[in-house]
Amino acid sequence: MKSALKLQLEEARLMARAALAKAQDIAVLETVCITDEGGFPLVMERMDGGRVTGPQIAWNKAFTAAGHKRSTHLFNTAPNGPALPGNEAFGIQWSFEGKFAVFVGGFPIVVNGEVVGGVGLSGGNGEQDTACGLAALQALKDALAVSGHEVVVQADIKK
């Protein structure tokens, strides 16, 4: 039997607030979704004026990152991105009724080496979505530092 860490609602809210604060700082209208380890939303927020498609896209990115334990853009990063034409997972984006996202903006939440959830962003370009995602992960890292938990804060995460 194994003990497991669980992302709590207040931690998810903290991450969402940090992502949206970063979005405001860089003047981009984002939607953020924080999911549990199974890819189910704990928190979803769309900034006023954000795209109406943002919530579904952000959820898809967080779902994919949590469930497949890697940053979503790594699926189509050349030369070995598994979802690129000719590679082993080409077409994976049509899995799970089209919910599998293979482009930038989704990051697994890795605490003490275990994936405990996902964060997905939609609304900016790749650089902006990444900046907001990293802000969310950094906020969790800062919050958990006092308890000795290690949180991965980087763009390219593959667990």
Protein Blocks (a to p, Z undefined) as FASTA:
>chain_A
ZZdddddfklmmmmmmmmmmmmmmnopacddddddfkopafbdcddehiafklmmmmmmm
mmmmmmnopafklmmgcfklmkbghiakgoklmgghhpaccbehiacddeehiafbdcdd
ehiafklmmmmmmmmmmmmmmmmmmnopacdddfbdcZZ
